[in-house]
Amino acid sequence: MGSRHKPCGVMNKTELQEGLDYYLENGLYVFTERYHLRRGYCCGSRCRHCPYPKEVQAQAIRRRLAGLPLDSAASRRTGG
């Protein structure tokens, strides 16, 4: 699933590298695993290349729907 959102987090568009951090598919940005890991947390958008465990993704989705901040420790990668 492609993201309809602008690149977020601490990186701005000038720091993103097409082919490494994202690619365009049907006019939408599709962020890579590299981008998600550099951002440092799950955004809850059900991204195609999300590297975070399913339970972290589910929690981020609930936080997003509740309008709560997403970049908390609860939305960070757990495990190895």
N, C-alpha and C positions, 0 to 999 in steps of 0.2 A: 504494500500500500504506500503510495507516495505521500509526502507531506505537503500540505497546502499552506504551511506556516513559513514565515521567513526564518532564516537561520537565527538561532537564539543562543543564549548562554554568553560566555565570556568572549567568544570568537565573533568577529564581525566579518562581513562578506569579503572584504579585501584579504583576510587571512585564510579563506577557504580555497582549496585547490580542486578544481573540477577533475573528476576521475579518481581522486584520493579521498576527498571529504563528501562528495556528492556527485550525482549525475542527473541529467534531465531526462525525464520520460513523459512524453505527451504534455510538455510544458510545465511539469511539476518537478520540484526538487525531490530527489530520493537520496537521503543521507546514508552514508556508509557506516559500517561498524566503527571505523576509525574516528569518524566525526562524533558518534555517540560516546565513545570512550573518552575523547578529548573534552567533551562537554561535561562529563562526570556524573550524570544522573539520568534517570528515565523520565521522559516528558509525558508519558501516558497517552501518546498519540497512535499507539499500535504500529510503530514504524517497522518497515520490512526487514531492516538489518539491525534491529535492537539486540544488543548483546546481554541485556540484563535478564536475570531469571524470571520465569513466569510469575512467581509470587510478588516480585518487585514491580513488574509491569502492572499486575492487577491492583496493587496498592496505589501506584501512580495514577492509574485510570480513575480510581475512586477519589483521590485527592483532586484531580483535574475537574471531575464532575461536581465536587463539593466547593470548588473555587478556592482551594487551599494552595499555598506555595508548593511548587514541585521540586525545587532544588534542595530539599532537606536531606538529612542523613538517611531517612526512611526510603528515599528513592535512589540511593546509590547502590552500586553493584555489591553483592555479598558473595562470599566464597571466593574460589580461586579461579 
